[in-house]
Amino acid sequence: MKKILHISHSLDTGGGPEYIKKIIINNNGNFDHYVMGNKGIYFIFFKKYLGDNKVFSLKNKNIIYNNLLIKKIIKKIKPDVIHIHGRGAGIYARILNSDYSNKIVYTLHGFNVESLNYLKKNLYLLIEKKLINKTSKIICVSDSERKEFINTLNLEDSRKIITIPNFVEELKSEEYVDNNIIEEKIKNRLDVDIQKYPIKLLTVARLSYQKGIDLSIKALAKLKNKKIILIIIGEGREKKSLMKLVEKEGLKTNVFFLGKIENARTWMKYFDAFLITSRFEGMPYTILEALEAKIPIIATPSRGIKDVLTEKYCYLTKSFDEHEIARTIQKFIDDASLNRNKLNSYINKYYQTINKKYKKDRIISEIYNLYERI
C-alpha cells in the first residue's frame, strides 16, 4: 500500500484543504494517507477521519521548526509520495527536502502573484523557477492557470506542469436546505425579511482583495433597480472595509454579511443567481457548486473561472470594470423578469455541456494514477 503525505500550510478554510479532503475520502483502498498542516477546521476533520497518528501539526509560519518536523515525519513514515499544497508549503517544504524531489507532487491551488508586491513577487518567481527541478510533477487546477504559470516563469520545458481540475460531488435535491429554514436563519441573524426582495443574489467567498467583493458592491450601487439583495457568506480581513463601502454606497438595505455558514453550497438553490467577481483564481469550488446547483452565475473573467464559463456564457463579464459588472447583473435581471423558464433551460443546457469535464470519477482517477507513476 502506497503512503501519501499531504503537506499544507493551512488546514482551516479554502480550496487547498478541501482538495486534500476530496482526495482522501475518495481513496480506492490502495493508499495510506497522512496529513501535515496548521490547526483549523480541516485539521480536526482529518484527525477524526484518519486518526491522531496520521495527522501532524505545523507551527504557524515557523519555517525552521516546520522543516525539521517535516524531515522527522518523512523519516518516520517513509512516504512514497509527498503531495504539497499551496504556495507557502510549496516553498519551504521543497527548499530543504531536495533529497525527495522524485517523490514530490506540488498542487498550486492558485498562482496569484498579482497579490504580491514587486520585491516579494520577483523573489517568489526566482525561488519557484529553481524549485521546479526539485519537483516530480506540478499540478495546476485549470488550463488558464497552467498557461499563466508557464508564461510568467518563462519555462522552455513545461512537461512537468500538468492540469488536473477541481471537481465537486453531486448533491441530491433533499440535501439542499429548505427555503423556510434559510429565510428563518437570515431573519434571526440579520433581522432581514429576504422574501420582500424580487432578486436574491448569493456570494460565498473569503473577504479578501482577491475575491473582488468590492467590485460587486460598486456594481450594485450603479443599478437603478434597488429591489435586489446580496447575501455574502464568508469571513476575512477585509470585512470592516467592505462594510464601510456598503454604507458609503448607500446599500445598507441591499448587501448583508452573513458570516460563516457550514456547507454553504446547500443554500445555493434558494437564490436567483450566484455572484462571483474575483480578480484572480485557480479554480474556485464555489463556481462548480453553483453550476451543479443549476443556478445562473454572474462572474468576472478571471483565471479558473473562464475555464468553466467560456466566452459563449452570457453572464460572464467582458472585464473587471464595475460598470461592466453592473451591465451584466442588469442583463440577468432583465432575462429573469422576461422569461424565467427560458433562462432555466439555458442554464441546464450549459451545465450538461460542461459537466463531463469536471466529473469526480475521472479526476480522482487522474490523481491516483499520478500517485501510482511516482
Secondary structure, 3 states (H helix, E strand, C coil): CEEEEEEEEECCCCHHHHHHHHHHHCCCCCEEEEEEEECCHHHHHHHHHHCHHHEEECCCCCHHHHHHHHHHHHHHHCCCEEEEECHHHHHHHHHCCHHHHHHEEEECCCCCHHHCCHHHHHHHHHHHHHHHHHCCEEEECCHHHHHHHHHHHCCCCCCCEEECCCCCCCCCHHHCCCHHHHHHHHHHHHCCCHHHCCEEEEEECCCCHHHCHHHHHHHHHCCCCCCEEEEEECCCCCHHHHHHHHHHCCCCCCEEEEECCCCHHHHHHHCCEEEECCCCCCCCHHHHHHHHCCCCEEECCCCCHHHHCCCCCCCECCCCCHHHHHHHHHHHHHHHHHCHHHHHHHHHHHHHHHHHHHCHHHHHHHHHHHHHHC
